[in-house]
Amino acid sequence: MKLEKILIASYVAFIILFYLALNLEIEIVVKYADVIELIGFVFSVALMTIGIKKHSPERRLPWKIFLVAIIAYGIGDLIWAYHEDFLGIVSNSPSICDVFYVLNTFIYCVGLLVYLKQLQTISFMALSFDMFISTFAAAGIMYNLMIVPILESPTVDYLQIFLQILYATVDFSLMVGILLLIFGVDDRIIFERENIFLAWAFLLTFVLDEISIFETLYNVDFGEMIEPLWSLSCFFFAVASLYPSKEKIPMSRFFTFTSRMERTLLYSRMLIPYFYTFMLLVLIGAQYDLFNPLFLWAICLIILISARQILVLERNKKLLRMIRKNEEKLNLQNLELQRLNQQILRDAEVDFLTQLSNRRYIDKTFERLTPPEGRAESLGILLIDVDFFKRINDTYGHPTGDFVLKQVADKIKSVIRGSDVAGRFGGDEFIILLPESDLPIVKSVAEQLTKEVRTDESLAGMTVTLSIGGTSQRVNHESYDVQRLLKQADEALYKAKEGGRNCFVVE
């Protein structure tokens, strides 16, 4: 079993036992909860150390920053636990612990910016207006719930006021980061496990920070039950580091496999601004008159507008689904057209009967085989005639003549190399181009072909033979002359015919 799986399983067992002991109010666990919580940080640091190594060197920086943030928080908690649990000293704010706590959140924000920059998925021009509405509404809520009570606090300790405002400001930056993850990250990346765990880690950190500020400002106590959650937020960062981001998946696969998650994302992006606006109105109502008819009217209006947006979104999704189906259909049609075009191009360069190259392709091959400047190359040519082919047609009929041509073409294919090009040059005339071939190679191919045709049982009854003329010349860019090569091969073919046919001449 891999080490990271052992660490994850151990942490899950630890957090379950921790909560179980807190619920049972085991005295030693409740008393030393701050110390026991540090075990979770140790798991997180160990797991993230493994996760960092899974990333390529150029992608490790944000995770190293997150690791530093976890260590900073762990140091703050260690100092807190030492004073609270061992010295019995209640740490008043501000203290050295607050320095590490604020530093932890600040470093988280820096790490997120580096992470988003490396992903190269955030485009501020492309961010929806919903992002800015949500940010604006969140700022209003945090200002009224956090900043105003801090400023109205009866304390005259300006350092404590500054620290609390700093907490709220850094937490607001954390909220903006979470909104960037929701609204700014490419849809094809946001559903990767790395980003899901990272979003949960930031969200849980933000919520815990807000609970901590509420406890200070409003004199409430959420008890020891939230203590394990601090290590859980760090553990989410560590788990996220185990899943390095991959390349963006194709949009076709994204639409196929993430339609349900895409639906959730679309609804979330649309409803978050309304949620913040709704919360802002509730806050106003709680401070003034929650049952004021005008206030209730505004609440109902937001609900109706939200419902309208959902209906519009559903209609747009149906239209988008139709567009995608049409795109898929068009893509299939384009692929078929490409296949047909390729087939047409191939048919235009292939002899229908023999499936060898036709005269057009042979001429293009001659151009392609032109030696580059400053270089000399050997080129061999074989011209092939079926002896007395007219007599075969007259005696056995044209279907048999076609059969003979196809058999000869098959024999030609069997004796040439992958780099050679064979084609039908005319009625019963064939040609073979042999790049980088000197006279012995040309002669060997002619000999093999002659032998193959002579020994073919299907052709033996019609006494099918070949006359072959060949040549090879070493030419450079300036001396390359196709007509001269063809003329020399044709002269050799003429000599083979004059010599009684059923033979080859290579010179």
Solvent accessible surface area in square Angstrom, and as a share of the most:
residue,aa,sasa,rsa
1,M,181,0.81
2,K,125,0.53
3,L,105,0.52
4,E,22,0.10
5,K,116,0.49
6,I,79,0.40
7,L,24,0.12
8,I,50,0.25
9,A,59,0.46
10,S,41,0.26
11,Y,2,0.01
12,V,70,0.40
13,A,49,0.38
14,F,25,0.11
15,I,23,0.12
16,I,101,0.51
17,L,114,0.57
18,F,6,0.03
19,Y,54,0.21
20,L,95,0.47
21,A,12,0.09
22,L,8,0.04
23,N,98,0.50
24,L,118,0.59
25,E,134,0.60
26,I,76,0.39
27,E,140,0.63
28,I,113,0.58
29,V,21,0.12
30,V,56,0.32
31,K,121,0.51
32,Y,59,0.22
33,A,2,0.01
34,D,23,0.12
35,V,43,0.25
36,I,42,0.21
37,E,2,0.01
38,L,27,0.13
39,I,81,0.41
40,G,0,0.00
41,F,9,0.04
42,V,103,0.59
43,F,39,0.16
44,S,0,0.00
45,V,46,0.27
46,A,38,0.30
47,L,0,0.00
48,M,0,0.00
49,T,58,0.34
50,I,36,0.18
51,G,0,0.00
52,I,15,0.08
53,K,144,0.61
54,K,82,0.35
55,H,8,0.03
56,S,47,0.30
57,P,102,0.64
58,E,123,0.55
59,R,66,0.24
60,R,67,0.24
61,L,95,0.47
62,P,1,0.01
63,W,3,0.01
64,K,98,0.42
65,I,27,0.14
66,F,0,0.00
67,L,29,0.14
68,V,79,0.46
69,A,0,0.00
70,I,0,0.00
71,I,74,0.38
72,A,6,0.05
73,Y,19,0.07
74,G,13,0.12
75,I,69,0.35
76,G,0,0.00
77,D,12,0.06
78,L,101,0.50
79,I,39,0.20
80,W,79,0.28
81,A,1,0.01
82,Y,112,0.43
83,H,56,0.25
84,E,50,0.23
85,D,23,0.12
86,F,126,0.52
87,L,87,0.43
88,G,59,0.57
89,I,90,0.46
90,V,106,0.61
91,S,20,0.13
92,N,117,0.60
93,S,48,0.31
94,P,45,0.28
95,S,31,0.20
96,I,95,0.48
97,C,2,0.01
98,D,15,0.08
99,V,86,0.49
100,F,44,0.18
101,Y,32,0.12
102,V,17,0.10
103,L,77,0.38
104,N,5,0.02
105,T,5,0.03
106,F,111,0.46
107,I,23,0.12
108,Y,3,0.01
109,C,18,0.11
110,V,54,0.31
111,G,0,0.00
112,L,4,0.02
113,L,112,0.56
114,V,32,0.19
115,Y,3,0.01
116,L,7,0.04
117,K,161,0.68
118,Q,49,0.22
119,L,18,0.09
120,Q,156,0.69
121,T,18,0.11
122,I,36,0.18
123,S,52,0.34
124,F,138,0.57
125,M,188,0.84
126,A,81,0.63
127,L,16,0.08
128,S,49,0.32
129,F,150,0.63
130,D,45,0.23
131,M,8,0.04
132,F,97,0.40
133,I,62,0.31
134,S,0,0.00
135,T,27,0.16
136,F,164,0.68
137,A,6,0.05
138,A,2,0.01
139,A,37,0.29
140,G,21,0.20
141,I,22,0.11
142,M,18,0.08
143,Y,113,0.43
144,N,50,0.26
145,L,45,0.23
146,M,4,0.02
147,I,30,0.15
148,V,40,0.23
149,P,31,0.19
150,I,0,0.00
151,L,103,0.51
152,E,130,0.58
153,S,34,0.22
154,P,134,0.84
155,T,45,0.26
156,V,122,0.70
157,D,59,0.31
158,Y,171,0.65
159,L,111,0.55
160,Q,38,0.17
161,I,25,0.13
162,F,123,0.51
163,L,16,0.08
164,Q,20,0.09
165,I,50,0.25
166,L,57,0.28
167,Y,41,0.16
168,A,3,0.02
169,T,72,0.42
170,V,15,0.08
171,D,1,0.01
172,F,56,0.23
173,S,49,0.32
174,L,0,0.00
175,M,16,0.07
176,V,37,0.21
177,G,5,0.05
178,I,9,0.04
179,L,2,0.01
180,L,10,0.05
181,L,5,0.02
182,I,39,0.20
183,F,16,0.07
184,G,11,0.10
185,V,3,0.02
186,D,33,0.17
187,D,41,0.21
188,R,58,0.21
189,I,7,0.04
190,I,24,0.12
191,F,40,0.17
192,E,33,0.15
193,R,136,0.50
194,E,2,0.01
195,N,4,0.02
196,I,64,0.32
197,F,54,0.22
198,L,0,0.00
199,A,32,0.25
200,W,138,0.49
201,A,0,0.00
202,F,0,0.00
203,L,71,0.36
204,L,30,0.15
205,T,5,0.03
206,F,20,0.08
207,V,65,0.37
208,L,1,0.00
209,D,16,0.08
210,E,23,0.10
211,I,34,0.17
212,S,46,0.29
213,I,13,0.06
214,F,61,0.25
215,E,46,0.21
216,T,70,0.41
217,L,34,0.17
218,Y,87,0.33
219,N,139,0.71
220,V,66,0.38
221,D,125,0.65
222,F,98,0.41
223,G,35,0.33
224,E,69,0.31
225,M,74,0.33
226,I,22,0.11
227,E,34,0.15
228,P,0,0.00
229,L,44,0.22
230,W,28,0.10
231,S,1,0.00
232,L,43,0.22
233,S,3,0.02
234,C,4,0.02
235,F,9,0.04
236,F,43,0.18
237,F,0,0.00
238,A,0,0.00
239,V,10,0.06
240,A,0,0.00
241,S,0,0.00
242,L,14,0.07
243,Y,59,0.23
244,P,46,0.29
245,S,19,0.12
246,K,148,0.63
247,E,154,0.69
248,K,93,0.39
249,I,46,0.24
250,P,71,0.45
251,M,76,0.34
252,S,79,0.51
253,R,126,0.46
254,F,3,0.01
255,F,54,0.23
256,T,94,0.55
257,F,142,0.59
258,T,13,0.07
259,S,61,0.39
260,R,202,0.74
261,M,79,0.35
262,E,11,0.05
263,R,95,0.35
264,T,83,0.48
265,L,13,0.07
266,L,45,0.22
267,Y,46,0.18
268,S,40,0.25
269,R,41,0.15
270,M,18,0.08
271,L,62,0.31
272,I,31,0.16
273,P,5,0.03
274,Y,49,0.19
275,F,112,0.47
276,Y,24,0.09
277,T,46,0.27
278,F,69,0.29
279,M,79,0.35
280,L,44,0.22
281,L,34,0.17
282,V,50,0.29
283,L,23,0.12
284,I,80,0.40
285,G,2,0.02
286,A,73,0.57
287,Q,103,0.46
288,Y,172,0.66
289,D,70,0.36
290,L,75,0.37
291,F,154,0.64
292,N,56,0.29
293,P,103,0.65
294,L,143,0.71
295,F,23,0.10
296,L,78,0.39
297,W,191,0.67
298,A,33,0.25
299,I,20,0.10
300,C,71,0.43
301,L,95,0.47
302,I,22,0.11
303,I,98,0.50
304,L,118,0.59
305,I,69,0.35
306,S,17,0.11
307,A,46,0.35
308,R,145,0.53
309,Q,53,0.23
310,I,59,0.30
311,L,127,0.63
312,V,41,0.24
313,L,27,0.13
314,E,44,0.20
315,R,150,0.55
316,N,70,0.36
317,K,20,0.08
318,K,122,0.52
319,L,93,0.46
320,L,67,0.34
321,R,107,0.39
322,M,115,0.51
323,I,91,0.46
324,R,41,0.15
325,K,126,0.53
326,N,78,0.40
327,E,86,0.39
328,E,108,0.48
329,K,119,0.50
330,L,103,0.51
331,N,84,0.43
332,L,120,0.60
333,Q,94,0.42
334,N,72,0.37
335,L,106,0.53
336,E,77,0.35
337,L,100,0.50
338,Q,97,0.43
339,R,126,0.46
340,L,73,0.36
341,N,80,0.41
342,Q,121,0.54
343,Q,73,0.32
344,I,110,0.56
345,L,113,0.56
346,R,122,0.44
347,D,77,0.40
348,A,32,0.25
349,E,34,0.15
350,V,29,0.17
351,D,23,0.12
352,F,186,0.78
353,L,42,0.21
354,T,6,0.03
355,Q,83,0.37
356,L,9,0.05
357,S,18,0.12
358,N,31,0.16
359,R,117,0.43
360,R,132,0.48
361,Y,64,0.24
362,I,0,0.00
363,D,66,0.34
364,K,94,0.40
365,T,1,0.01
366,F,6,0.03
367,E,129,0.58
368,R,150,0.55
369,L,31,0.15
370,T,47,0.28
371,P,2,0.01
372,P,69,0.44
373,E,134,0.60
374,G,87,0.83
375,R,132,0.48
376,A,41,0.32
377,E,34,0.15
378,S,17,0.11
379,L,7,0.04
380,G,0,0.00
381,I,0,0.00
382,L,0,0.00
383,L,15,0.07
384,I,1,0.00
385,D,11,0.06
386,V,3,0.02
387,D,5,0.03
388,F,101,0.42
389,F,27,0.11
390,K,149,0.63
391,R,145,0.53
392,I,9,0.05
393,N,25,0.13
394,D,100,0.52
395,T,90,0.52
396,Y,104,0.40
397,G,24,0.23
398,H,127,0.57
399,P,107,0.67
400,T,35,0.20
401,G,0,0.00
402,D,57,0.29
403,F,77,0.32
404,V,0,0.00
405,L,3,0.02
406,K,87,0.37
407,Q,36,0.16
408,V,0,0.00
409,A,1,0.00
410,D,69,0.36
411,K,37,0.16
412,I,0,0.00
413,K,84,0.36
414,S,77,0.49
415,V,17,0.10
416,I,38,0.19
417,R,96,0.35
418,G,88,0.85
419,S,72,0.47
420,D,11,0.06
421,V,20,0.11
422,A,9,0.07
423,G,0,0.00
424,R,49,0.18
425,F,30,0.13
426,G,31,0.29
427,G,50,0.48
428,D,33,0.17
429,E,72,0.33
430,F,1,0.00
431,I,0,0.00
432,I,0,0.00
433,L,0,0.00
434,L,0,0.00
435,P,24,0.15
436,E,95,0.43
437,S,0,0.00
438,D,70,0.36
439,L,69,0.34
440,P,92,0.58
441,I,62,0.32
442,V,0,0.00
443,K,94,0.40
444,S,47,0.31
445,V,9,0.05
446,A,0,0.00
447,E,99,0.44
448,Q,84,0.37
449,L,0,0.00
450,T,5,0.03
451,K,135,0.57
452,E,68,0.31
453,V,3,0.01
454,R,127,0.46
455,T,91,0.53
456,D,16,0.08
457,E,161,0.72
458,S,54,0.35
459,L,1,0.00
460,A,61,0.48
461,G,68,0.66
462,M,30,0.14
463,T,103,0.60
464,V,5,0.03
465,T,21,0.12
466,L,1,0.01
467,S,0,0.00
468,I,0,0.00
469,G,0,0.00
470,G,0,0.00
471,T,0,0.00
472,S,17,0.11
473,Q,28,0.13
474,R,160,0.59
475,V,5,0.03
476,N,58,0.30
477,H,73,0.33
478,E,134,0.60
479,S,48,0.31
480,Y,32,0.12
481,D,60,0.31
482,V,33,0.19
483,Q,132,0.59
484,R,101,0.37
485,L,0,0.00
486,L,25,0.13
487,K,133,0.57
488,Q,53,0.24
489,A,0,0.00
490,D,76,0.39
491,E,81,0.36
492,A,0,0.00
493,L,13,0.07
494,Y,137,0.52
495,K,104,0.44
496,A,0,0.00
497,K,60,0.25
498,E,119,0.53
499,G,61,0.59
500,G,59,0.57
501,R,75,0.27
502,N,57,0.29
503,C,38,0.23
504,F,58,0.24
505,V,39,0.23
506,V,22,0.12
507,E,69,0.31
